[in-house]
Amino acid sequence: MKKIKITLVKSPIDRPERQKQTLKALGLNKTNSSKEVEGTPQVLGMIHKVSHLLKVEEVA
């Protein structure tokens, strides 16, 4: 699996509770926090659901 770096660039304030829970499951709780995750289908689905709040980069 490839590694993906995700960064929270927009605040989850005034977002649906479901999106807040998805960000928490990804391990992103503060704006500009970053995390490297494996590119599994489950994680890619979560990233897709909140992609408007994230910056996604592929790690070499």
N, C-alpha and C positions, 0 to 999 in steps of 0.2 A: 504494500500500500504506500501511496505517496503522502508526504507530510504537507499540511496546509497551515499557513499562519493566518489567523483571523484577528481583526482588531475592531473593537466597538467604537464607531465614530459618531454615532448619534445617540442621544439620551433615550432610554426606554420610558421616560415619563410620558403620560397620556397615551400609552400604547395598551392594547388589550392584554389581559392577564396571561393569556396563553403565550404571547410573544415574550413577556417577562420571564416566564417559566422556562422557555426554550433558551434564552440567554443565560439563565442560571445553570441550566443543564450543560451548556457549552463551557461554563466556567468564566463567563464575562459578567462582571458586576459593576464596574466603573467605566466611565467614558475614557477612551484611549487605552484601555487595558488590552493586552494581546495574549494569545495562547497558540501554541502549535499543537495540532491534532492530526490523527491519522485520517486519511480520506476514505473512510468506510461508507457504505450506502446510508447507514443511519445518520452519521454526522453530516453527510452531504445534504440529506433531506432537511435536517435542522437548519443548516446554513441557508438553504434555499428559502425557508419560511421567514427568516429575518434578514435576508440579504440587503434590504433597503437600509438597515442599521449598521452594516458591517463593511469592512474593507477586507477582501480576500486575496491572499497571495500564495503562490506555490513556492515551497522551499526546496531548493536544489539539494 
